[in-house]
Amino acid sequence: MAQFQLNEQAVAGNTSCFSEQNLNRLLEAMKERVFSNDTHLFWEGDEADKLYYLKSGRVKITKSTDEGKELILYMYRPGDLIGHVDPFNQSRHGFTAEVLEQSVVGVVEQKDLELLICQYADFSIDFMKWMGIHHRLTQTKFRDLMLYGKPGALCSTLIRLGNTYGEKTDKGILINKKITHTDLSNMIGATRESVNRMLSDLRKKEAIDYDNGLIVIQDLQQLREICHCEMCPNEICRI
């Protein structure tokens, strides 16, 4: 988890590790598709033979538990590359990608990705960097869920939301995206009632507040102390 920072990198998406030339190579290999709201890029268990580049819209990645509860792992924005492709083995998706609003997506077939990797050594390096970022993001997400209890997971998630959607205001850092208590409960694997209580406690401690239904981070340091912030880079500390 990194300290809060508002900068261009936070908006650039997870493909900022690609050089301009290599990103263009990836874009040229894509076939553009439009996905409507409430459809899916892929389901858990589908063959992982494509990558998806989000040009516009929003996509969430979820994991279902044995009890049927949905856990939100990632929220993707334009500029993000979504999915998992193993160039050396056949594999299947361990998560489900749900489209939250009409989205324009570039679809990259595994065979086209393998061709780029074989043709361009610098592209291979950038792709390995992307895989490394994705792996670290997954590691820190599970750290949030397991090491410091639900309060730590909630505070970490609020900081990630701030890094992803935050805007500076007179009150603090406004998370300029409507996030319901149910959304937060699904992000940290807690009940909605426990999230309500934890948010109420944070508000009493003046760590957060609300502005027209949107969450405002008032005391970032307090949130960082609760979640034992490890000062991860900004491309990792995102929702």
Secondary structure, DSSP 8 states (H G I E B T S, - for coil): ------SGGGTS-TTTTS-HHHHHHHHHT-EEEEE-TT-EEE-TTSB--EEEEEEEEEEEEEEE-TTS-EEEEEEE-TT-EE----TTS--B-SSEEEEEEEEEEEEEEHHHHHHHHHH-HHHHHHHHHHHHHHHHHHHHHHHHHHSSHHHHHHHHHHHHHHHHHEEE-SSSEEE-S---HHHHHHHHT--HHHHHHHHHHHHHTTSEEEETTEEEES-HHHHHHHHT-----TTTS--
